[in-house]
Amino acid sequence: MPSDLRVLTLPSSHLAAASPDVRPVTAGDALDLAVSYLAAYPPFIGATDLPSAREEIRASFAGEYGELIPDACLGHVHEGVVIGAIFTTTHSIWDDLPGPFVIDLFVRPGHRGRGIGRALVEAAIAACAELGAATVSLRVGEGTDPAAHRLYRRLGFVDPASG
């Protein structure tokens, strides 16, 4: 595992009520997802242009980053547009981590600070728990927004290497 990443794991008993604006995403949402993905990440972390962002989203739906859990791949819809999303796979293809694995979480910058990321993570955890998962894992690194770090900590994610 790259040294700038830490593994965070949360017991899936952390459940919350689903937001009415959160729903499963499909390949039919690819353009909205790509636009949101492109806006959410700096170019040195994510895609550098819309075609690259569309390719990232296509690869996610094609299973190139792991088998997606449809009920835990969710988008937040605002005025008919998916402005944030979380993608969750059955496991990490990069590491030997417990449980389902969050491969991506992003929210368009103009919509941050409104609880959208939190609603997406909580809904994905709830979906994984309903499928019998005991934990949900993710990784954070140098490119992870500091607000995301705070969100994961507030939700109870812990670094198993430190405990």
HUVEN-V48884 format. One record per residue. N is the residue number from 1. RES is the residue in three letters. SS is DSSP state (alpha for helix, beta for strand, coil for the rest). BURIAL is b if it has 16 or more other C-alpha atoms within 10 Angstrom, else e. D_LAST is the distance of its C-alpha to the last C-alpha in whole Angstrom. Layout:
# HUVEN-V48884
n;res;ss;burial;d_last
N;RES;SS;BURIAL;D_LAST
N;RES;SS;BURIAL;D_LAST
This chain:
# HUVEN-V48884
n;res;ss;burial;d_last
1;MET;coil;e;18
2;PRO;coil;e;20
3;SER;coil;e;18
4;ASP;coil;e;18
5;LEU;coil;e;16
6;ARG;beta;b;12
7;VAL;beta;b;12
8;LEU;beta;b;11
9;THR;beta;b;11
10;LEU;beta;b;13
11;PRO;beta;b;14
12;SER;coil;b;18
13;SER;coil;e;19
14;HIS;coil;e;19
15;LEU;coil;b;23
16;ALA;coil;e;25
17;ALA;coil;e;29
18;ALA;coil;e;30
19;SER;coil;e;32
20;PRO;coil;e;36
21;ASP;coil;b;35
22;VAL;beta;b;33
23;ARG;beta;b;34
24;PRO;beta;b;34
25;VAL;coil;b;35
26;THR;coil;e;37
27;ALA;alpha;e;39
28;GLY;alpha;e;41
29;ASP;alpha;e;39
30;ALA;alpha;b;39
31;LEU;alpha;b;41
32;ASP;alpha;b;39
33;LEU;alpha;b;36
34;ALA;alpha;b;37
35;VAL;alpha;b;38
36;SER;alpha;b;35
37;TYR;alpha;b;33
38;LEU;alpha;b;35
39;ALA;alpha;b;35
40;ALA;alpha;b;31
41;TYR;coil;b;30
42;PRO;coil;e;32
43;PRO;coil;e;34
44;PHE;coil;e;32
45;ILE;coil;e;29
46;GLY;coil;b;31
47;ALA;coil;b;34
48;THR;coil;e;37
49;ASP;coil;e;40
50;LEU;alpha;b;41
51;PRO;alpha;e;42
52;SER;alpha;e;38
53;ALA;alpha;b;36
54;ARG;alpha;b;38
55;GLU;alpha;e;38
56;GLU;alpha;b;34
57;ILE;alpha;b;34
58;ARG;alpha;b;37
59;ALA;alpha;e;34
60;SER;alpha;b;32
61;PHE;alpha;b;34
62;ALA;coil;e;36
63;GLY;coil;e;32
64;GLU;coil;e;32
65;TYR;coil;b;28
66;GLY;coil;b;27
67;GLU;coil;b;29
68;LEU;beta;b;29
69;ILE;coil;b;28
70;PRO;alpha;b;32
71;ASP;alpha;b;30
72;ALA;alpha;b;27
73;CYS;coil;b;29
74;LEU;beta;b;30
75;GLY;beta;b;32
76;HIS;beta;b;33
77;VAL;beta;b;37
78;HIS;beta;e;39
79;GLU;coil;e;43
80;GLY;coil;e;43
81;VAL;beta;e;40
82;VAL;beta;b;37
83;ILE;beta;b;35
84;GLY;beta;b;31
85;ALA;beta;b;30
86;ILE;beta;b;27
87;PHE;beta;b;27
88;THR;beta;b;25
89;THR;beta;b;25
90;THR;coil;b;24
91;HIS;coil;b;22
92;SER;coil;b;21
93;ILE;coil;e;24
94;TRP;coil;e;22
95;ASP;coil;e;19
96;ASP;coil;e;18
97;LEU;coil;b;15
98;PRO;coil;b;15
99;GLY;coil;b;18
100;PRO;beta;b;20
101;PHE;beta;b;20
102;VAL;beta;b;21
103;ILE;beta;b;23
104;ASP;beta;e;25
105;LEU;beta;b;25
106;PHE;beta;b;28
107;VAL;beta;b;30
108;ARG;coil;b;33
109;PRO;alpha;e;33
110;GLY;alpha;e;36
111;HIS;alpha;e;34
112;ARG;coil;e;31
113;GLY;coil;e;29
114;ARG;coil;e;31
115;GLY;coil;e;28
116;ILE;alpha;b;29
117;GLY;alpha;b;26
118;ARG;alpha;b;24
119;ALA;alpha;b;27
120;LEU;alpha;b;26
121;VAL;alpha;b;23
122;GLU;alpha;b;23
123;ALA;alpha;b;26
124;ALA;alpha;b;24
125;ILE;alpha;b;22
126;ALA;alpha;b;24
127;ALA;alpha;b;26
128;CYS;alpha;b;24
129;ALA;alpha;b;23
130;GLU;alpha;e;27
131;LEU;coil;e;27
132;GLY;coil;e;24
133;ALA;coil;b;21
134;ALA;coil;b;18
135;THR;beta;b;16
136;VAL;beta;b;17
137;SER;beta;b;15
138;LEU;beta;b;16
139;ARG;beta;b;16
140;VAL;beta;b;17
141;GLY;coil;e;19
142;GLU;coil;e;21
143;GLY;coil;e;24
144;THR;coil;e;22
145;ASP;coil;e;23
146;PRO;alpha;e;21
147;ALA;alpha;e;22
148;ALA;alpha;e;21
149;HIS;alpha;e;17
150;ARG;alpha;e;18
151;LEU;alpha;b;19
152;TYR;alpha;b;16
153;ARG;alpha;e;14
154;ARG;alpha;e;17
155;LEU;coil;e;17
156;GLY;coil;e;13
157;PHE;coil;b;12
158;VAL;beta;b;8
159;ASP;beta;e;7
160;PRO;alpha;e;5
161;ALA;alpha;e;6
162;SER;alpha;e;4
163;GLY;coil;e;0
